[in-house]
Amino acid sequence: MVESGAYPLFPQGTGFYLCQPCRGKRLERRLALHLEKVSHLKTFTGHGVGFVTVNDKRYEQAVVVTASTVRTDWHATDFASLTAEHFDYFLEMRPEVLLIGTGRKQQFAHPQLLQNLMRAGFGIEFMDTPAACRTYNILVAEDRKVVAAILL
């Protein structure tokens, strides 16, 4: 039940928090999230300038990560040099969602480079590398068929 003067941040019944003004202050109940370690899954455990870590192993080149493997045979060096062949690499993997980590800033590929992936019906998302790592971890924990291709 929402009290008079309360400001719902989320729809009622979602189990999230409500903020209420109280003597000129906003009080918040916060939702704490905890990552459950699932040792059989490949997940990102860190990232920084020029590297990512997957299950605590450091990589300093482009990597492709799935729930069961880390591949370093994707020969992409930087975003500007990506070609249609770099994207066709993912066709055999048949992901539900392909996340492309584009480095320190978000960039978007020309749709012409993605034609084969779009015809195959893959969901493709471009985001900066830290966001791609976080999003991948959430989706893989939900047992989604996700592939993260990370450029540094």
C-alpha positions in Angstrom: 0.0 0.0 0.0 1.4 3.4 -0.9 1.0 6.0 1.9 -0.1 9.5 1.2 3.0 11.5 0.0 5.0 8.4 -1.0 6.7 8.3 -4.4 6.8 4.8 -5.9 10.0 4.1 -7.9 8.7 0.9 -9.3 5.2 -0.5 -9.9 3.3 -1.6 -6.8 3.8 -5.3 -6.0 7.2 -5.6 -7.6 9.0 -6.1 -4.2 11.4 -3.2 -4.9 11.6 -0.1 -2.7 9.6 3.0 -2.2 10.9 6.4 -1.3 9.0 8.6 1.1 9.7 12.2 2.0 10.2 12.6 5.7 10.9 16.0 7.3 12.5 17.2 4.1 14.7 14.1 3.6 14.2 11.1 1.3 14.4 7.8 3.0 15.1 4.7 0.9 15.0 1.0 1.5 17.6 -0.5 -0.8 17.7 -3.8 -2.7 21.0 -5.6 -2.2 22.0 -7.9 -5.0 24.6 -10.7 -4.5 26.3 -12.6 -7.3 26.0 -16.3 -6.9 29.3 -18.0 -8.0 28.6 -20.8 -10.4 31.9 -22.4 -10.9 31.0 -24.4 -14.1 30.1 -21.2 -16.0 32.6 -18.9 -17.6 32.0 -15.4 -16.2 33.8 -12.1 -16.2 35.5 -11.5 -12.8 37.2 -8.2 -13.7 38.1 -5.7 -16.3 40.3 -2.7 -16.7 42.3 -0.7 -19.3 43.6 -3.3 -21.8 42.4 -6.5 -20.1 39.5 -8.6 -18.9 39.5 -11.5 -16.5 37.3 -14.6 -16.9 37.1 -16.9 -14.0 40.1 -15.1 -12.6 42.3 -15.7 -15.7 43.6 -12.5 -17.3 43.2 -11.8 -21.1 44.9 -8.9 -22.8 43.5 -9.5 -26.3 40.1 -9.8 -27.9 38.1 -12.7 -26.4 34.9 -14.5 -27.1 33.2 -15.9 -24.1 30.4 -18.5 -23.9 29.0 -20.3 -20.8 31.5 -23.1 -21.4 34.5 -21.7 -23.3 36.8 -18.7 -23.7 38.1 -18.4 -27.2 41.0 -16.2 -28.3 40.9 -17.2 -32.0 38.7 -14.2 -33.0 41.2 -12.1 -34.9 39.7 -8.7 -34.2 42.1 -6.1 -33.0 40.0 -3.0 -32.7 36.5 -1.8 -33.5 37.5 0.3 -36.6 39.0 -2.7 -38.4 35.9 -5.0 -38.0 34.6 -6.6 -41.2 31.6 -8.7 -42.1 33.9 -11.8 -41.7 34.6 -10.8 -38.1 30.9 -11.0 -37.5 30.3 -14.1 -39.5 32.6 -15.9 -37.0 29.6 -16.1 -34.7 27.2 -17.8 -37.1 28.3 -21.3 -36.0 27.8 -20.5 -32.3 24.1 -19.8 -32.9 23.7 -17.5 -29.9 20.4 -16.2 -28.7 22.1 -12.9 -27.9 25.5 -11.6 -29.1 27.1 -8.9 -27.0 29.9 -6.9 -28.6 32.0 -5.0 -26.1 33.5 -2.2 -28.1 36.2 -1.0 -25.8 36.1 2.0 -23.5 33.2 3.7 -25.4 30.1 2.4 -27.0 30.3 2.2 -30.8 27.9 0.8 -33.4 28.8 -1.2 -36.5 27.3 -0.4 -39.9 24.2 -2.7 -40.5 25.7 -3.9 -43.7 28.4 -5.8 -41.7 25.7 -7.6 -39.7 23.5 -8.8 -42.5 24.2 -12.5 -42.1 23.7 -12.4 -38.3 20.4 -10.5 -38.7 19.2 -13.0 -41.3 20.0 -15.8 -38.8 17.8 -14.0 -36.2 20.4 -13.3 -33.6 20.0 -10.5 -31.1 23.0 -8.2 -31.3 23.9 -5.5 -28.8 26.8 -3.1 -28.9 28.0 -1.6 -25.6 31.2 -0.5 -23.9 33.3 -3.4 -22.6 32.4 -3.0 -18.9 28.7 -3.0 -19.7 29.1 -6.0 -22.0 30.8 -7.9 -19.2 28.1 -7.1 -16.6 25.3 -7.9 -19.0 26.9 -11.2 -20.1 27.2 -12.3 -16.4 23.5 -11.6 -15.8 22.3 -13.4 -18.9 24.6 -16.4 -18.5 23.4 -16.8 -14.9 19.8 -16.9 -16.3 20.9 -19.8 -18.5 20.5 -17.8 -21.7 22.5 -18.7 -24.7 24.7 -15.7 -24.8 28.1 -14.9 -26.4 30.2 -12.0 -25.4 32.8 -10.7 -27.9 35.1 -8.3 -26.1 37.4 -5.8 -27.7 39.9 -4.0 -25.5 
